[in-house]
Amino acid sequence: MKDITKHSKIITAATKVFAKKGFFNARISDIAKEAKVADGTIYLYFNNKYDILISVFEEEIGKIVAQIKKTLSEETDPRKMLEIYATKHLLTMKKNKNLAEVIQIELRQTNKLIKDYRNNKFIEYTDLVADIISLGQKQNIYRRDIEPGIAKRFFFGALDEVSRVWNTSLEGHYTVEQISEQLLKIFLSGILLPDNINT
């Protein structure tokens, strides 16, 4: 039987090592050392370093998806739902900067390696934005000439950029709430119907 706690320790350790050294420079031995397990133990849970990276994306993003879905289920206003999504994402990335680094940098650097892999949880995560926009369109709050599949990339891209520089200039100057408010003001002014802008 595999130890779930040990599996979790390896994922946490790998996230830290990938963030610090980069995926290509990180070694299995580095991950084992950080997790305080033997090198061979890693292979009881994962096939290789690539398998670990995919698991980091799937499992860690899966947790975020579950948390956001639960919160969104209690809200019906698409404007408030986008605020919830943005704030939750920023808070999570601020709390877990290693995960933020892995998502932002490694996902891009290793895209050739994972081109044949469908990152289902990551797709599900960004699709939440498209679903919110579609809901707003049905409620005649968001413009119907906006493509949800494109808009979700604009929205997530803005969040991603803010998170990318979290350790630099933005962190000391603005709170999560301020950044979320500014992002929503800019984004919603472009997708709200005129009659809904000031409501």
N, C-alpha and C positions, 0 to 999 in steps of 0.2 A: 504494500500500500504506500502510495506517495503521501508525503507530509504536506498538507495544505499550507501550514505556517512556513515551512522551508521554501515552498514554491513562491510564496508572497515575498519572503526575504530576498530571494534571488531577483525577482522583478524589481523590487525597490533598489537593490544594489546596482542592478544593470542600468536603471534609469539614471542613477547618480554618476556612474562610470561613463556612460554614453555622453551625458551632459558635460562632464569634465574633460574627457579625452577625445570625444568624437567616436562615432561608430567604427570607423576604419582603423583607428589607432588603439581602440580598446581590445583587450585580450580576455579570453575566458578566465585566465588566472587572476586578472584584475577584478573581475566580477566575483569570483570565488572568494578572494581575499576580503572584499568589501562585505560580502554576505556571511563571512566567517564559516565557510564550508570548504570541503576538499574539492579540488578541480574536477575530479571524477563525478562528484555529486551533481554538478551542473547538468551532465549528460543523462542523468536519470530523469530529468524533467524537461530538457530541451535538446533538440538535435544538434543545434549549432548556434552561433552568435546571431545569425539572421533570424532564426526561429525566436530567439529571445526578444529581438527588436519588435517583431510582429506582435508578440505577446504583450509587450509594453503598450503598444498602440491599442490593441484590442481590449485588454483588461482595464487599463487606467482610464481610457476614454469611455469604456463601457460603464464605469462607475459614475462618471460625469453625466452621461446620457441618462442613466437611471435617476440621478438626483434632480436633474433639470426637468425631466418628464413628470416626476412626482409633483414638483412645484407648479409646473405649467397646468397640470390637471385641475388645479384649484383656481385658475384664472380664465376669464372668458374674453377680456379686452385684448385684442391683438397688439395694441400699443404697449400695454403693461407687460404682455408676454415677451415682447422684444427687449424690454427693459430688464426683465427677470433673466433672460438668456444672457444678455451682455454683462450684467452685474455678476452673475454666477460664474461666467467664464473668466472674467478678470480676477475675481476673488480666488478662484482655483489656481490660476496661473501665478498669482502673487504668492499664494501659500506654498505651491509646489513648483519652484523655479527650475528644478531639474527636469521635471516633466515638460514645462514650457519650452525649455531649451531643446529637448529631444523632439518634440512635436514640430517646432519651427525650423530648426536647422537640419536635423537628421532626416526628416521626412522628405526634404528637398534634395539633400545630398545623395540619398540612397534611392531616389525615385527610379533609377534604371534597374536596380535590383528588385524592386517590388512592383515593376510594371505589370507582371502577370498575376499579382496578388490583389484581390479586391479587399480593401480595408473596410469591411462592412460596418464596423462601429463608427469609424470616422465619417463615412458617408451618412450613416444614420444621424450622427451629431450635426452635421451641416444641413441635412434635410429638415431638421426641426425648424430652421429659419424659413425655409421654403414653405413648410406647412403653415407656419404662423402668417406668412404673407398671403397665402391662398385663402386662409380663414378670413383675413381682413378684407380681401377682395369680395368674398361672398357676403360680408356684412356691409359692403359699400363704404368701407373706411379707407381702404387702400385702392389706388388706381388700378384699373383692370388692364391697362396697356403695359404694365410691368410684368416681366417674366420672372416668376419666383425662383427658377433655377439659376438665373443670372444674378438676381438681387441677393440671393444667399451668399454668393461669392464676394460681392461687394461688402456685405455686412461682416462676414467672417474675416475677410481680408483686412478690414479696418481693425477688428479686434486683435487679429494676429500681429499686425504692425505695432499696435500699442503694447502688446505683451512682449514683443521682441525687444523693445527698448526699455522694458520695465526696470532693468537694473541701472539705467543711466539717468537721463535728464528728467523724465516724467515722474519717477518714483518720489523724488523729494519735493515736487511742486504740486501735485494733484492727487486727490483721493480717488479710490475706485468709483465712488458715486459721482464725482465731478467728471471723470473721463466718460463714464457711461452716459451721463446727461448730455454732454457735448456731442458724443457720437450719435445719440438718438435724435438730437435736434437737427443735426446735419442730414442724417439719413431719412428721417420722417418727413422733413420738409420737401423731400423729393418724391415720396411715394404716397403721401396723404392727398386725398381729394381736397380742393380749396376750402370747401365748407367744413372740413374737419381739422384744419390746421390749428385753429385757436380753441378747439373744444377740449 
